[in-house]
Amino acid sequence: MDLTHAQRVRMLYKTILRLHRGLPTELQVMGNSYTRDEFKRHKTCNISEASVFMVEWAKYAVTLARQLGLKGPKYAKKLGESLDENKLDQMREDQLNQLYELFLAAQQDHTEGKDEKIP
C-alpha cells in the first residue's frame, strides 16, 4: 500500500499523540500543544523542509516509544535526552527562540506543580 504524503503526515501525527498518552499529564498537554502547533506551522512548507520535518518527528516518535517502553512511564528509565551542542549550532534563530520558550514553559509547569499544596 502506497501512502500519500498527507496520509504519512497524518499517521505520524496521530502516532505521536498516542505516544503522548504515556507521558505524565503536564508533559502530555505541553507535548500535544507543541506537536499540534509544529504540524500546523509546517503545513505549507517546501519539499526539502517537509522531508527534514518528517525525519526528525519520526526520530522523536521512535525515541519516545523506546523511552516509554511497553509497560509505560512508571517502568521507563528516563524520559528525554540531552541536546547535542552541534544540533544547537545548526538551528536557526527562530528555532532557538522556540526552544527557549519551550524551556520556559516546562520550567513554569515544574515550579507551579511544586507550589500546589495537597489538601
N, C-alpha and C positions, 0 to 999 in steps of 0.2 A: 504494500500500500504506500503510495507516494503522497506525502502531505504537502500542502501549500505552505508558503512562508507564514501566512496568517494563522494557519492551523498549528504550526510548530510553536509560534509565539504564544498562542492561547494555551497550548498544552504545557509549556514551560511555566507560564504564569500561574496556572491552576496547581501545578505540582509544587511550586514554591509556597503558595498559600496553604496547601495541605501540610507541607512540612512545618510551616509556622505553627500549626496546631500543637506541635510537640514542645513548643517553647513556653517559658513562663509567661503569664498573661501580659505583663508590661512589655516584654520583648515582642510578643506576638502582635500586639496593637501597633507598636512602633515599626516592626518589620513589615506588616501588611500595608501600612500607610506609605512607607518609603517605597516598597515594591510597586504599589499602585501608581504613585507619582512618577517613578522612573519609567515604567512601561508606557504611561500616557505621554511623557516627555519625549520618548523615542518613537512615537507612532509614525512620525513623518520624516525620520532620519534617512540619510542616503544609504546605499547598499553596503559600503565598507564599514560605516558606523554600526549598521544593523548586525553585520557579521560579528564584529567585536563584542557588541552588546549581548548577543545570544551566547557566545562562547563564555563570556565572563559570568553571566547569570546561570548558565548550565554548570559551571565550575562551583558556583555558590551552592546550587541545589545539591550537587554531589557531596560537597564538603559538609553541608548541614545534615544530610541524610546519614553520613558516616558518624558525625558527632552525636546525633540523637540516638543512633543505634536502633536496634529492633525493639527494645523494651522501653524506650522513652527517656526523657531528660533526667529522671531520678537515677537511672543507671548509667547515664552517659559520663564520659570522663570530664571533658571541658568544652564549653561552648566558645566559639570564636577562635581567632588566631591572630598573632601579631602581624602588623602590616610592614612589609619589607620596605626599607628606605628607597630602593631602586624604583619601586612602584610609585612612591610618593613623588619622586623626581620626574616621573613620566606623566603625572597628572597635570591637567590644565588648571588655571586659576579658579574657574567656576567649580571644578570638581573638588579642589581643595577646600573651597568655601562650603560646599555641600557636605563634605566630610566633617568639617569643623562644626557645622550646625547639627549634624547627627550626633557628634560627640557631646555637644552642649545639651541636647535633648536627652541623651542617655544619662548624663550626669544629673540633670534636673529630676528625672524619674527616679533615679537612685536615691537622691537626697530626700525627695518627697516621701518615699517609702520608709525612710528611717524616722522621719518626724511624726508619722502617724502612730497614735497610741492605740493599743488593743484594749477595748473596754473590759 
